[in-house]
């Protein structure tokens, strides 16, 4: 019986329409009988080996048979969208060896995010923003800055290439707190651009950001149904919220006490608001280790996507603004401590 999980070759960086060949590393001994293709990219792959070519979908691992004679396989990446990124890795398996990871959708170890677009929507008109995506983008969230007057806005996010309406709705913005909507799942490997539409029913300009996220599968709950593109998985949580007011620049204030045994906090967003002006800032800490630093007027909110914290969280205002000071807010969940290795 063959032991181990095969020999790895790669990773390779794919280019649309450019074929490349990978040889069996076991050719001089006992040739491989299977090869696992780990397609951590936004491309669809056509893999020529034994018989008809195999089609490997984006962000999936698939094990296919080889001829068993040490011959090479040929991989051709293809996509109708030019902005795909990622890598391709091959794992060559002898008879009775098992692949190192299960076939199916790949997971990631970190939730990566970036500001995909900033927007400013004047009152009483509809503003449309074209947002560029990456092939690895899996979800987006809308963050609206606090604004006086609490206007009601209508929003929608649609894929320009696929025509999929990813999100739409109506909400009333908070006068003293940032408003976070989403995240909603998108398919960056289908849409190179999104159309963000915002209709502002108020008289003041609404500003904010669209955040694009490449999230691990562990942050989604599996549900029945859904399309064959996303398998019906959706991010959820962040229903709990807590806020404290800060005036002193020297005394830390408790935001969340240490979670009870066997549980952790799952942080979704941090935000600060200042009812007296645009200045000031807040640091969020666990013990003496900082989590985040936010500044009014430049970055007054942060999307964390489910960061796990197992200890108390404190906040301190490092600029004394006086008056009613700065309000520091966290949206979070309390969950059972997961096993992380």
C-alpha positions as CSV (number, residue, x, y, z in Angstrom):
1,X,0.0,0.0,0.0
2,X,1.3,3.5,-0.9
3,X,1.5,5.8,2.1
4,X,1.3,9.6,2.2
5,X,-0.7,12.2,0.3
6,X,1.2,12.5,-3.0
7,X,3.9,14.7,-4.5
8,X,3.1,18.4,-5.0
9,X,4.1,20.5,-8.0
10,X,3.4,24.2,-8.2
11,X,1.9,26.6,-7.5
12,X,1.5,28.0,-11.0
13,X,0.2,31.4,-12.0
14,X,-2.4,31.1,-14.7
15,X,-3.0,33.4,-17.7
16,X,-6.2,33.3,-19.7
17,X,-5.9,31.2,-22.8
18,X,-2.3,30.2,-22.2
19,X,-1.8,26.4,-21.8
20,X,1.0,24.9,-19.8
21,X,2.0,21.3,-19.1
22,X,2.9,19.6,-15.8
23,X,4.8,16.3,-15.8
24,X,4.3,13.4,-13.4
25,X,7.0,13.6,-10.7
26,X,6.7,9.9,-10.1
27,X,7.6,9.1,-13.7
28,X,10.9,7.4,-12.8
29,X,9.4,5.1,-10.2
30,X,5.8,4.0,-10.0
31,X,3.8,6.4,-12.1
32,X,0.9,8.3,-10.6
33,X,-2.7,7.1,-11.2
34,X,-4.5,10.2,-10.1
35,X,-3.7,14.0,-9.8
36,X,-5.6,16.5,-7.7
37,X,-5.9,19.9,-9.3
38,X,-6.2,22.7,-6.6
39,X,-7.6,25.6,-8.6
40,X,-7.3,28.6,-6.2
41,X,-8.1,31.0,-9.0
42,X,-11.0,32.6,-10.7
43,X,-10.4,30.7,-14.0
44,X,-12.2,27.6,-15.3
45,X,-9.6,25.0,-16.2
46,X,-9.6,22.5,-19.1
47,X,-7.3,19.6,-18.1
48,X,-6.2,17.1,-20.8
49,X,-5.1,13.8,-19.4
50,X,-6.7,10.4,-20.0
51,X,-9.8,10.5,-22.2
52,X,-11.8,13.7,-22.8
53,X,-10.6,17.0,-21.1
54,X,-11.8,17.6,-17.6
55,X,-13.4,20.9,-16.6
56,X,-12.2,22.3,-13.2
57,X,-14.3,25.1,-11.7
58,X,-12.9,28.2,-10.0
59,X,-11.9,27.9,-6.3
60,X,-12.3,24.1,-6.3
61,X,-10.1,21.1,-5.8
62,X,-10.8,18.1,-8.2
63,X,-9.1,14.7,-8.4
64,X,-8.9,13.2,-11.9
65,X,-7.3,10.0,-13.3
66,X,-4.1,10.0,-15.3
67,X,-2.9,7.6,-17.9
68,X,-0.7,5.9,-15.3
69,X,2.3,5.9,-17.6
70,X,4.1,9.0,-16.4
71,X,2.9,11.3,-19.2
72,X,2.2,15.0,-18.7
73,X,-1.1,16.8,-18.3
74,X,-2.0,20.0,-20.1
75,X,-3.9,22.8,-18.3
76,X,-5.7,25.6,-20.2
77,X,-7.2,28.4,-18.1
78,X,-10.2,30.2,-19.6
79,X,-12.5,33.1,-18.6
80,X,-14.6,35.7,-20.2
81,X,-13.4,38.2,-17.6
82,X,-9.8,39.5,-17.7
83,X,-9.2,40.3,-14.0
84,X,-8.9,36.8,-12.6
85,X,-6.1,36.1,-10.1
86,X,-4.8,33.1,-8.1
87,X,-2.7,30.0,-8.4
88,X,-3.0,26.4,-9.5
89,X,-1.3,23.5,-7.6
90,X,-1.1,19.8,-8.7
91,X,-0.8,16.9,-6.3
92,X,0.3,13.6,-7.9
93,X,-1.0,10.4,-6.2
94,X,0.1,6.8,-6.4
95,X,-2.4,3.9,-6.3
96,X,-4.2,3.9,-2.9
97,X,-3.0,7.3,-1.9
98,X,-5.6,9.8,-0.8
99,X,-5.5,13.5,-1.8
100,X,-4.3,16.0,0.9
101,X,-7.6,17.9,1.0
102,X,-11.2,16.9,0.1
103,X,-12.5,17.6,-3.3
104,X,-14.9,20.6,-3.5
105,X,-14.8,24.3,-2.8
106,X,-11.5,25.5,-1.4
107,X,-11.3,27.3,2.0
108,X,-9.0,30.2,3.0
109,X,-7.3,30.9,6.2
110,X,-8.0,34.7,6.4
111,X,-10.8,37.0,5.6
112,X,-9.2,39.7,3.3
113,X,-10.9,42.9,2.7
114,X,-10.3,46.2,0.8
115,X,-12.1,49.4,0.1
116,X,-13.5,48.8,-3.4
117,X,-15.2,52.2,-3.8
118,X,-16.0,55.4,-1.9
119,X,-19.2,57.2,-2.8
120,X,-20.9,60.5,-2.2
121,X,-24.7,60.6,-3.0
122,X,-26.3,64.1,-2.9
123,X,-29.9,64.3,-1.8
124,X,-33.0,63.7,-4.0
125,X,-31.1,62.1,-6.9
126,X,-29.8,58.7,-7.9
127,X,-26.0,58.1,-7.9
128,X,-24.5,55.2,-9.8
129,X,-20.9,54.0,-9.1
130,X,-19.0,51.5,-11.2
131,X,-17.0,49.2,-8.9
132,X,-14.1,47.0,-10.1
133,X,-13.8,43.6,-8.6
134,X,-11.2,40.8,-8.4
135,X,-11.7,37.2,-9.3
136,X,-11.3,36.3,-5.6
137,X,-14.0,38.6,-4.3
138,X,-16.7,36.6,-2.6
139,X,-18.8,39.3,-0.8
140,X,-19.4,43.0,-0.3
141,X,-20.7,45.2,2.5
142,X,-22.0,48.8,2.4
143,X,-20.9,51.2,5.1
144,X,-22.7,54.6,5.4
145,X,-21.2,57.4,7.5
146,X,-23.3,59.0,10.2
147,X,-25.3,61.9,8.9
148,X,-27.6,64.5,10.4
149,X,-31.3,64.3,9.5
150,X,-31.5,60.4,9.2
151,X,-32.4,60.3,5.5
152,X,-34.0,57.2,3.9
153,X,-32.0,55.7,1.0
154,X,-32.7,53.1,-1.6
155,X,-29.7,50.9,-2.6
156,X,-28.9,48.2,-5.1
157,X,-25.8,46.2,-6.1
158,X,-25.8,44.5,-9.5
159,X,-23.3,42.5,-11.5
160,X,-22.6,44.3,-14.8
161,X,-21.5,41.1,-16.6
162,X,-23.8,38.5,-15.1
163,X,-26.8,40.7,-14.6
164,X,-27.3,39.2,-11.0
165,X,-28.9,41.6,-8.5
166,X,-26.8,40.8,-5.5
167,X,-28.5,43.2,-3.0
168,X,-31.3,45.8,-2.9
169,X,-33.4,47.5,-0.2
170,X,-34.4,50.6,1.6
171,X,-33.0,51.8,5.0
172,X,-33.0,54.9,7.2
173,X,-29.5,56.0,8.2
174,X,-28.6,56.8,11.8
175,X,-28.0,60.4,12.8
176,X,-25.3,59.5,15.3
177,X,-24.0,56.1,14.2
178,X,-22.6,54.6,11.1
179,X,-24.8,52.2,9.2
180,X,-23.4,48.8,8.0
181,X,-25.4,46.7,5.5
182,X,-24.5,43.2,4.3
183,X,-22.3,41.5,3.6
184,X,-23.8,39.9,0.6
185,X,-22.3,37.2,-1.5
186,X,-21.1,38.1,-5.0
187,X,-19.2,36.2,-7.7
188,X,-16.0,38.1,-8.6
189,X,-15.1,35.3,-11.0
190,X,-18.3,36.2,-13.0
191,X,-18.4,40.0,-12.7
192,X,-15.4,42.3,-13.4
193,X,-17.5,45.3,-12.4
194,X,-20.5,46.0,-10.2
195,X,-23.0,48.8,-10.4
196,X,-23.7,50.4,-7.0
197,X,-26.9,52.5,-7.1
198,X,-27.9,54.8,-4.2
199,X,-31.0,57.0,-4.2
200,X,-30.8,59.5,-1.3
201,X,-34.2,60.8,-0.2
202,X,-32.8,63.4,2.1
203,X,-31.3,66.8,1.5
204,X,-27.7,66.1,2.8
205,X,-25.0,64.3,0.9
206,X,-24.6,60.7,2.0
207,X,-21.1,59.3,2.0
208,X,-19.6,55.9,2.6
209,X,-17.7,52.9,1.2
210,X,-18.3,49.6,-0.5
211,X,-16.0,47.0,1.0
212,X,-15.0,43.9,-1.0
213,X,-14.2,40.8,0.9
214,X,-12.5,37.5,0.1
215,X,-13.9,35.5,3.0
216,X,-13.1,31.9,4.2
217,X,-15.9,29.4,3.9
218,X,-15.8,28.9,7.7
219,X,-17.5,32.3,8.0
220,X,-20.6,31.2,6.2
221,X,-23.5,29.0,7.3
222,X,-24.4,26.3,4.9
223,X,-28.1,26.2,3.9
224,X,-30.1,24.0,1.6
225,X,-30.7,25.0,-2.0
226,X,-28.9,27.9,-3.8
227,X,-27.4,27.9,-7.2
228,X,-24.5,25.8,-8.4
229,X,-22.4,28.9,-8.4
230,X,-22.4,29.6,-4.7
231,X,-24.0,26.5,-3.2
232,X,-26.3,28.7,-1.1
233,X,-23.9,29.9,1.5
234,X,-24.4,33.2,3.3
235,X,-22.5,35.2,5.9
236,X,-24.5,36.1,9.0
237,X,-24.2,37.6,12.5
238,X,-23.4,40.9,14.2
239,X,-26.9,41.4,15.6
240,X,-25.6,42.4,19.1
241,X,-24.3,45.9,19.6
242,X,-22.8,48.0,22.5
243,X,-21.8,51.6,22.7
244,X,-19.9,53.8,25.3
245,X,-19.3,57.5,25.4
246,X,-15.7,58.8,25.8
247,X,-14.4,62.2,26.9
248,X,-11.2,61.6,28.9
249,X,-8.0,61.1,27.0
250,X,-6.4,59.2,29.9
251,X,-8.8,56.7,31.3
252,X,-9.7,53.5,29.4
253,X,-13.4,52.6,29.4
254,X,-14.6,49.0,29.3
255,X,-16.6,48.2,26.2
256,X,-17.1,44.4,26.6
257,X,-16.2,42.3,29.7
258,X,-14.3,39.1,29.2
259,X,-16.6,36.4,27.6
260,X,-17.7,33.6,29.8
261,X,-15.8,30.3,29.8
262,X,-16.2,28.4,26.5
263,X,-17.3,31.4,24.5
264,X,-15.6,34.1,22.4
265,X,-16.7,37.4,20.8
266,X,-17.1,37.5,17.0
267,X,-16.5,41.1,16.0
268,X,-18.2,42.4,12.8
269,X,-17.8,46.1,12.9
270,X,-16.3,48.9,15.0
271,X,-17.4,52.5,14.6
272,X,-17.0,55.9,16.2
273,X,-19.2,59.0,16.1
274,X,-18.7,62.5,17.4
275,X,-21.7,64.8,18.0
276,X,-19.6,67.9,18.6
277,X,-17.5,68.0,15.4
278,X,-15.3,66.0,13.1
279,X,-12.2,65.6,15.3
280,X,-11.0,63.0,17.7
281,X,-10.2,59.3,17.6
282,X,-10.5,56.1,19.6
283,X,-8.3,53.0,20.2
284,X,-9.8,49.6,20.8
285,X,-7.7,47.3,23.0
286,X,-7.6,43.7,24.4
287,X,-5.5,44.1,27.6
288,X,-2.5,46.1,26.2
289,X,-2.8,44.8,22.6
290,X,-4.5,47.2,20.2
291,X,-7.3,45.9,17.9
292,X,-7.9,49.1,15.9
293,X,-7.5,52.8,15.8
294,X,-10.3,54.9,14.3
295,X,-10.2,58.7,13.4
296,X,-13.2,60.9,12.9
297,X,-13.2,62.6,9.5
298,X,-10.9,60.0,7.9
299,X,-11.8,56.4,9.0
300,X,-14.6,56.3,11.5
301,X,-15.7,52.6,10.9
302,X,-14.0,49.3,10.3
303,X,-15.4,46.0,9.0
304,X,-13.8,43.1,10.7
305,X,-15.7,40.2,9.1
306,X,-16.0,38.0,12.3
307,X,-12.7,38.5,14.1
308,X,-12.6,36.2,17.2
309,X,-11.6,37.8,20.5
310,X,-11.4,35.7,23.8
311,X,-10.8,38.5,26.3
312,X,-12.2,41.9,27.5
313,X,-12.2,44.9,25.2
314,X,-11.5,48.4,26.3
315,X,-11.5,51.8,24.5
316,X,-9.8,55.1,25.0
317,X,-10.2,58.5,23.3
318,X,-6.7,59.8,22.5
319,X,-8.0,63.2,21.6
320,X,-10.1,65.2,24.1
321,X,-12.9,66.7,22.2
322,X,-14.9,67.8,25.2
323,X,-18.7,68.2,25.2
324,X,-20.5,64.9,24.6
325,X,-17.2,63.4,23.4
326,X,-17.0,60.4,21.1
327,X,-19.2,57.3,21.0
328,X,-17.5,54.0,20.4
329,X,-19.7,51.1,19.1
330,X,-19.1,47.4,18.3
331,X,-21.4,45.0,16.5
332,X,-20.7,41.4,17.6
333,X,-21.9,37.9,18.4
334,X,-21.1,35.6,21.3
335,X,-20.3,32.1,20.0
336,X,-18.9,28.8,21.3
337,X,-15.1,28.8,21.2
338,X,-14.1,27.0,18.0
339,X,-11.2,24.6,17.6
340,X,-8.4,26.5,15.7
341,X,-5.0,24.9,15.0
